[in-house]
Amino acid sequence: MKTILVVDDFASVRLYHTTFLKQKGYDCVAVSDGAEALRVLQQRPIDLVLLDMVMPTMDGIEFLARVRSMPGFASLPILAITSEAQKAETLESQARYGFHVLLKPVLPAALLEQVQRLLPLE
Amino acid sequence: MHLMTPNALRFAREIRRRCHWPRWQTSLKSWRPAWVGDLRIRRLQPAIASHQEALLRFGHESDEEFTALAVELSRLNAKFSELREQSTALDLVVQGLDEERASEAAYQLYKSSIDLVHSSMGIALSEQEQMLQVEAGLQNAQAAQSHFAHSNITLRVLMMGLRMEAARVAPEEQGVFLTVADAVQETAEKIMDTVGVAFAHIAAVLAETGTERRQLRHLEQSLHGRAHANISAIHRELDALQAALAPCHEEGLRIAALLDQTTPTSLRIISALQHQDIVRQKLEHVATGFSDITTHMTDGQLAQGRGKHRRRLDHGYLHHAARVQQTHLVAAREEIETAGEKVTSSLHSLLALGDGLMGQFSRMEEVAETAFGNFHVAEMFAREVEALAQIADQGRQTNQKVTALVARITEIVEVFSQHLGRHEYDVRLVALNAQIAACRMPDAEALNKLAEEINRVATANAALTDDLTRELNHTLRHLEGIKHEADEFLRVISTERSALAANAQVVTGKLNRLSTTVRQSAARLNQEFAAVHASCKALLARLCFPSLITTSFGPAETFCLQLSAITQARSQILSEEAAERLEAHQERYTMQQENMAHQAALATLAAGSAAATLGAPEDVELFDPPPAEAFPAAPGMIADTAQDNESAALPDVAAIAPDATNGTPIDAGNTSPEKPTAASGKAPADDLGDGIELF
């Protein structure tokens, strides 16, 4: 089963994403910060990362920089969720770290479309 | 002269003209008695003490005045420092670097609001989709109703057939089949009643599910519309605050640039103020020099008699001493005037900078006042929290209804699985009895077939009921899953909403404190700075040391010039004792500059003349040898009496006093101190003082 790592500091958002994606046939792991996400990446196979760009302690940009520097994760699909306020900053980093962007509000259909495009179920 | 007749006057003038009297007058002047100069010198003696007092008083009063200036300057600089701190603090606020990070907290709260609203909206959408699946399941279940109706009709037909066949058999054998037919009919009716009720319930649940789904849709639209708009407004408000505060940064840069100019200006003032102390010490030395002159005048035998027994004053010493003190006075005056000019001009510059700073800071205050005055994000967050609370309430109500739906579907499932199942079991049992009875009877094939068919229909019904029950159970589980997720989501949302409300209060408090701090601090500093600024201006306006310079230095310089002029004729003769006294006076000078000035003054005086050692200081000479350029003495000239000498006027003050406008005092660097400087425009002349007027 394909596994998605949901990284968001907001509990309700984690719940929403994991519940929805599980209903669609994906396995989900939810973490609340970038540091914990890096640990999970090193402990189990992850097929897609759903990443909130604005988090305390370690924001999305820093997480991207670190994960791309880790061996074996240079091509890991990452879907970054950002708001209009951080859109410009996020797009600036997109070319550097190679990830996909989804703007808030994250509608279930749009989320499913992006996830299935990046990680199609067999 | 005024007793002579006009003819005698005319005769005397003619004689003077013919005898070249001016030349004789010059020669006679050089032959006048030395003690004439002593008298004139002694007439200057009483004024020395007042000159000393004036110089010392100048040192004291200028010290007080300069000290007051220094104190005010210190206060002004302290306010400049406060202004710098306040400007820096406000600049940090503009950049979001204040102590409480109020702006960052507001943005974080805004982000939390977004996340909460979006996750709520996502869950609402997800629940809608699941509700749709529930509806689909119920609709599938509802479709089975037609099958039950069809089965019921089939059973009715079979009952009719059973009764018809039973009529053809022997009456004693009809009873079983009629009983079976009645039983099956009764049971079929029960089944239809039960099915009717159950499907009515399913229809009601379906309708309610549709209603809930529409309400979830409404909730989603409400979240997407109103709450999202509020959040966008909050974002715009936060951005507007940043934009409104941006000019503060520019004003802060201007303030910093002005403040940078205050330091070198203040340093110039402080540096100039130090000269007051230096000049005070110089004046103390000059006062000491005056004391030496006074001591020389009053030392030794005081003249009690007249004529050759009167003690002579050392003109050489007095001349040199007077010139030395004059040199120091000139230098001191120049120094204090330069320092005073620097102090006043720099203070004016500082006050001008202060005016500029006050203007800049007032503008900065206005910008901050306007920015925070138009900032309503606190109310927006409050409305947002309230909207989220209403949304959470709706979600809670939806959950409660889903709970009710779950209960109702559970009942329906029970109806199908137990009641209906039992009825169908009864039908099958009765049909089986009919089959058994038909088997015992000959020629009951038709009856057997009918019973078999009834059994088949009942079995098919039972299978349908099982399918329906499974479908409903699946739907029930789905609905229970929705409820479970909604319960969990509601719990998380409630927690986050409470945290959001608490954070909104915290952020509101931070923003309010920030606003108050900025406004109050700016206003207070503005007031305090204005007060110090005004105080400094007032002090500058009432400075009086320029006039003090004139009243203190002027008379002392005049005295030195007068004494120097009176003693000019005999200035070349410097006794050994006088030289020692002058040397001792020089050794008292602690400052190199003064020492060098003293040395230079003495060197210039000694350069043009040969120092000759006199005999015993008690030698009295009535006449000094005339200067080399003097005309030869005229025969028959008679020395004047003392009365005439005493009536002789002092040298013309205006002729020898320093020019107050173009400053012609003779300084230490002047190589010919006997002569006025070129700037005065006066031609050098051998001024031997007023001579004896024979006529």
Chai-1 contact restraints between the chains, C-beta under 6 A:
chainA,res_idxA,chainB,res_idxB,connection_type,confidence,min_distance_angstrom,max_distance_angstrom,comment,restraint_id
A,F10,B,D115,contact,1.0,0.0,6.0,A-B,restraint_1
A,A11,B,V492,contact,1.0,0.0,6.0,A-B,restraint_2
A,S12,B,S119,contact,1.0,0.0,6.0,A-B,restraint_3
A,S12,B,V492,contact,1.0,0.0,6.0,A-B,restraint_4
A,S12,B,I493,contact,1.0,0.0,6.0,A-B,restraint_5
A,S12,B,E496,contact,1.0,0.0,6.0,A-B,restraint_6
A,V13,B,D115,contact,1.0,0.0,6.0,A-B,restraint_7
A,V13,B,S119,contact,1.0,0.0,6.0,A-B,restraint_8
A,L15,B,F489,contact,1.0,0.0,6.0,A-B,restraint_9
A,L15,B,V492,contact,1.0,0.0,6.0,A-B,restraint_10
A,Y16,B,S119,contact,1.0,0.0,6.0,A-B,restraint_11
A,Y16,B,G122,contact,1.0,0.0,6.0,A-B,restraint_12
A,Y16,B,I123,contact,1.0,0.0,6.0,A-B,restraint_13
A,T19,B,E485,contact,1.0,0.0,6.0,A-B,restraint_14
A,F20,B,S126,contact,1.0,0.0,6.0,A-B,restraint_15
A,V54,B,K111,contact,1.0,0.0,6.0,A-B,restraint_16
A,S83,B,I114,contact,1.0,0.0,6.0,A-B,restraint_17
A,A85,B,H235,contact,1.0,0.0,6.0,A-B,restraint_18
A,K104,B,H118,contact,1.0,0.0,6.0,A-B,restraint_19
A,P105,B,H118,contact,1.0,0.0,6.0,A-B,restraint_20
A,P105,B,M121,contact,1.0,0.0,6.0,A-B,restraint_21
A,P108,B,L125,contact,1.0,0.0,6.0,A-B,restraint_22
A,P108,B,S126,contact,1.0,0.0,6.0,A-B,restraint_23
